[in-house]
Amino acid sequence: MMRAPRTSAALLTGLLCAGLATGCGDDEDKADPMRDQQWALDTLKLPAAWDDAKGDDTVIAVVDSGVDLDHPDLKDRLVRGYDFVDGDRSPKDGFGHGTHVAGIAAADTDNGTGIAGGAPGAKIMPVRVLGSDGSGTNADITKGIVWAADNGADVINLSLGEGPLMSNLLQGGILNKAIQHAHDKGAVVVAAAGNDSADTQPYKTDTPVLVVGASDKNGRPADFSNFGAENAVSAPGVDILSTLPTYTVELTKKNDSGYGKLDGTSMAAPYVAAVAALLHQEGENPDEIMKTIRDTTTDPGQQKRLGLGVVNAQAAVDAADD
């Protein structure tokens, strides 16, 4: 079984959005009212990158615990998904984690409600492989990746990697084969490094996957982030504001606002998935996307736990334009 990534102490602090059902902020000014709390967007230079690309005509599959299908900041971004836990076509989030990941990647932007997504032009494909307790089977996770690739996903986000189980799965196992299948179908796979503060290499070196660790507001490695994966990059993963289900699940028992903060490499990965979506719009294939992101990271200096460095969306899009 697989556990959900760690949560922040600030998760259930009750970030309130007055009038959630009808939208927040000035209806005439469609700016996202919580945008000033999204420090990670600026760190990654995403707003500057949006001048050239927003991820249009790109589908990001969130292979996770599902998504709040009626969330006001997500419902207009969704394409058809699937629920491998219940075996139906209604991948409603029963835990909360997938909704948070989806908002980071591509929440509705400049709609007068909540937050901005990392790739405001992209669509979200919700693929539910984790149950209401945040756990999931190896078989469902593998099926979810393959289904996403076979049904039009351009980017696949895996915010699932925690502990030795994921390491064992990826040592030439079925998950490697699923990732390879997705790559061969034309999807770039982005995966969270995990939250065990461990020096680990969970992926075979020939697996076509972009591994993402977490950094903090000061550009340092997050204390919980795994590191050591070959050609890994980093992105913000501390105190990350995003969408949460507007109904009661495990992660919203004390917070019904529809928004909240989490920590984890699970939060860092969808930011990189968003940058991948921008590069997909620019016409790059999966190998080119991974190379461009890796080649344009910020120099980590002596902070080797950041891998190749923190992702720079503006530099990546500029490089794709050259």
C-alpha positions in Angstrom: 0.0 0.0 0.0 1.1 3.6 -0.6 0.8 6.4 1.9 -0.1 10.0 1.0 2.8 12.5 1.3 3.3 14.4 4.5 1.1 17.4 5.3 2.0 20.8 6.6 1.2 22.0 10.1 -0.4 24.9 8.4 -2.8 22.6 6.4 -6.0 23.2 8.3 -5.5 26.8 9.4 -8.8 27.9 7.8 -7.8 30.0 4.7 -11.1 31.6 4.1 -12.5 32.7 0.7 -15.7 34.7 1.3 -18.5 33.8 -1.0 -16.8 30.6 -2.3 -19.9 29.4 -4.0 -20.1 32.5 -6.2 -16.4 33.4 -6.5 -14.1 35.6 -4.6 -13.0 39.1 -5.1 -14.2 41.9 -7.3 -16.3 40.5 -10.2 -15.1 43.3 -12.4 -11.5 42.6 -11.6 -10.9 38.9 -12.5 -7.6 38.7 -10.6 -7.3 35.6 -8.3 -7.8 37.0 -4.8 -5.3 34.5 -3.1 -2.6 35.1 -5.7 -0.4 37.1 -3.4 0.0 34.0 -1.2 1.4 31.9 -4.0 5.1 32.7 -3.6 6.1 29.6 -5.6 4.8 31.0 -8.9 7.2 34.0 -8.6 10.1 31.8 -7.5 9.6 29.7 -10.6 9.2 32.8 -12.8 6.0 31.3 -14.2 4.1 34.6 -14.7 6.9 35.8 -17.0 6.8 32.6 -18.9 3.0 33.0 -19.5 3.8 35.9 -21.9 4.9 33.2 -24.3 3.0 30.0 -23.3 0.3 29.0 -20.8 0.0 25.3 -21.6 -2.7 25.7 -24.2 -3.9 22.4 -25.9 -2.1 20.4 -23.2 -3.6 17.8 -20.9 -2.0 17.2 -17.5 -3.1 13.9 -15.9 -3.1 14.0 -12.1 -2.8 10.3 -11.1 -3.7 10.6 -7.5 -6.7 10.5 -5.2 -9.1 12.1 -7.7 -10.3 15.7 -7.9 -13.2 17.7 -6.5 -15.1 17.7 -9.8 -17.3 20.7 -8.8 -14.6 22.9 -7.3 -15.1 26.5 -8.6 -11.4 26.8 -9.4 -11.1 23.4 -11.2 -14.4 22.4 -12.8 -13.8 24.4 -16.0 -10.3 22.9 -16.4 -11.3 19.2 -16.4 -11.4 16.6 -19.1 -12.7 13.1 -18.9 -10.9 10.9 -16.3 -11.3 7.5 -14.6 -11.6 6.1 -11.1 -9.6 2.9 -10.7 -10.5 2.6 -7.0 -14.3 2.3 -7.6 -14.1 1.3 -11.3 -16.2 4.0 -12.8 -15.8 7.3 -14.7 -16.4 9.6 -11.7 -12.9 10.2 -10.2 -14.2 12.3 -7.2 -11.5 13.0 -4.6 -12.2 11.1 -1.4 -9.0 12.2 0.4 -8.1 15.7 -0.7 -4.5 15.2 -2.0 -5.3 15.0 -5.7 -7.4 18.2 -5.6 -4.5 20.1 -4.1 -2.1 18.8 -6.7 -4.5 19.6 -9.5 -4.8 23.2 -8.4 -1.1 23.7 -8.3 -0.8 22.4 -11.9 -3.7 24.2 -13.6 -6.3 25.9 -11.4 -8.5 28.3 -13.3 -6.7 31.6 -13.5 -7.9 35.2 -13.7 -11.4 34.0 -12.9 -12.0 36.2 -9.8 -11.8 33.0 -7.6 -9.1 31.6 -5.4 -5.7 30.9 -6.8 -3.8 30.8 -10.1 -2.6 27.6 -11.7 1.0 27.0 -12.9 -0.2 26.3 -16.4 -3.4 28.4 -16.8 -4.1 27.2 -20.3 -3.8 23.5 -19.6 -6.6 21.0 -18.9 -6.6 18.5 -15.9 -7.3 14.8 -16.4 -8.2 13.3 -13.0 -7.2 9.7 -12.6 -8.1 8.2 -9.2 -5.7 5.5 -7.9 -5.7 6.4 -4.2 -8.6 5.7 -1.8 -10.1 7.8 0.9 -7.2 7.0 3.3 -4.6 8.1 0.7 -3.4 4.6 0.0 -3.5 2.7 -3.3 -2.5 -0.6 -4.9 0.5 -1.1 -7.2 -1.9 -2.4 -9.9 -4.2 0.6 -9.8 -1.3 3.0 -10.0 0.1 1.2 -13.0 -3.3 1.0 -14.7 -3.8 4.7 -14.0 -0.5 5.7 -15.7 -1.2 3.6 -18.8 -4.9 4.8 -19.0 -3.8 8.4 -18.9 -1.2 7.9 -21.6 -3.7 6.0 -23.8 -6.4 8.6 -23.4 -4.6 11.7 -24.4 -2.4 12.9 -21.5 0.5 15.1 -22.6 2.0 15.3 -19.1 1.5 12.8 -16.3 2.0 13.9 -12.7 2.9 11.3 -10.1 2.8 12.8 -6.6 3.0 9.4 -5.1 6.6 8.6 -4.2 7.2 7.8 -0.6 9.4 5.4 1.2 11.0 2.1 0.2 7.8 0.8 -1.5 8.2 3.2 -4.3 11.9 2.5 -4.5 11.2 -1.3 -4.8 8.5 -0.7 -7.5 10.8 1.3 -9.7 13.7 -1.1 -9.6 12.8 -2.4 -13.0 9.2 -3.3 -12.0 5.8 -2.7 -13.5 5.8 1.0 -12.7 8.9 1.5 -14.8 7.2 -0.3 -17.6 4.1 2.0 -17.3 6.3 5.1 -17.3 8.1 3.8 -20.4 4.7 3.2 -22.1 3.6 6.7 -21.3 6.8 8.1 -22.7 6.4 6.0 -25.9 2.9 7.4 -26.3 4.2 11.0 -26.2 3.7 11.9 -22.5 6.3 13.4 -20.2 6.1 11.8 -16.7 6.9 14.0 -13.7 7.3 12.3 -10.3 7.8 13.4 -6.7 11.0 12.4 -5.1 9.4 11.5 -1.7 9.5 12.9 1.8 11.8 10.7 3.8 14.8 13.1 3.9 16.8 10.3 2.3 19.6 10.0 -0.2 18.1 7.6 -2.6 18.0 6.6 -6.3 14.6 5.0 -6.7 14.4 5.1 -10.5 16.4 3.0 -12.9 18.7 5.3 -14.8 17.1 4.5 -18.1 13.5 5.2 -16.9 12.2 8.3 -18.8 11.0 10.3 -15.8 11.6 13.7 -14.4 12.2 13.4 -10.6 11.3 16.5 -8.5 12.5 17.3 -5.0 11.2 20.2 -2.8 12.8 23.6 -2.0 11.7 26.2 0.5 11.1 29.9 0.3 14.8 30.7 0.6 15.8 28.4 -2.2 17.2 25.8 0.1 16.3 22.1 0.0 13.3 21.3 2.1 14.3 19.3 5.1 12.0 16.4 4.3 12.8 16.1 0.6 14.5 13.0 -0.8 17.5 13.6 -3.0 20.1 11.8 -5.0 18.0 10.7 -8.0 19.9 11.1 -11.3 19.2 14.4 -13.1 16.6 15.4 -10.5 15.4 19.0 -10.3 13.7 20.9 -7.5 10.7 23.2 -7.1 8.9 24.9 -4.2 7.2 22.4 -1.8 6.8 24.2 1.5 3.8 26.2 2.6 2.1 25.7 -0.8 -1.4 27.1 -1.1 -3.8 25.3 -3.5 -7.3 23.9 -3.9 -8.9 21.5 -1.5 -12.3 19.7 -1.7 -15.3 21.8 -0.9 -16.8 18.9 1.0 -15.5 16.9 4.0 -12.7 14.4 3.4 -9.6 13.5 5.5 -7.7 16.6 4.6 -10.7 19.0 5.1 -12.1 17.9 8.4 -11.3 21.3 9.9 -11.3 23.4 6.8 -14.3 23.8 4.4 -12.9 26.9 2.6 -11.9 25.0 -0.5 -8.2 26.1 -0.1 -5.3 25.2 2.2 -1.6 24.7 2.5 0.5 21.6 2.3 4.2 20.7 2.3 5.8 17.9 0.3 7.5 16.9 -2.9 4.0 16.1 -3.9 3.5 19.9 -4.1 6.7 20.5 -6.0 6.1 17.9 -8.8 2.9 19.6 -10.2 4.7 22.9 -10.6 7.2 21.1 -12.8 4.4 19.4 -14.6 3.0 22.9 -15.3 6.3 24.0 -16.8 6.3 20.8 -18.9 2.8 21.8 -20.1 4.2 25.2 -21.2 7.0 23.5 -23.2 4.5 21.1 -24.7 2.6 24.1 -26.1 5.9 25.2 -27.5 6.1 22.0 -29.5 8.7 20.0 -27.6 8.5 16.2 -27.2 9.0 14.4 -23.9 12.7 14.1 -24.2 13.1 17.7 -25.2 10.9 18.9 -22.4 12.9 17.0 -19.8 16.2 18.2 -21.2 15.0 21.9 -21.4 13.8 21.9 -17.8 17.0 20.3 -16.6 19.3 22.6 -18.7 17.7 25.8 -17.4 17.5 25.2 -13.7 19.1 27.7 -11.3 22.6 26.7 -10.3 22.3 24.9 -7.0 25.8 26.0 -5.9 26.9 23.9 -2.9 23.3 22.8 -2.2 23.6 19.4 -3.8 20.3 18.2 -2.4 18.6 20.5 -4.9 19.9 18.2 -7.7 20.4 20.2 -10.9 18.7 23.2 -9.2 15.4 24.9 -8.9 13.3 25.0 -12.1 13.1 28.3 -14.0 10.0 28.5 -16.2 10.9 31.7 -18.0 14.4 30.4 -18.9 12.9 27.1 -20.1 10.3 28.7 -22.3 12.9 31.1 -23.7 15.2 28.2 -24.5 12.3 26.4 -26.3 11.7 29.5 -28.4 15.4 29.6 -29.6 
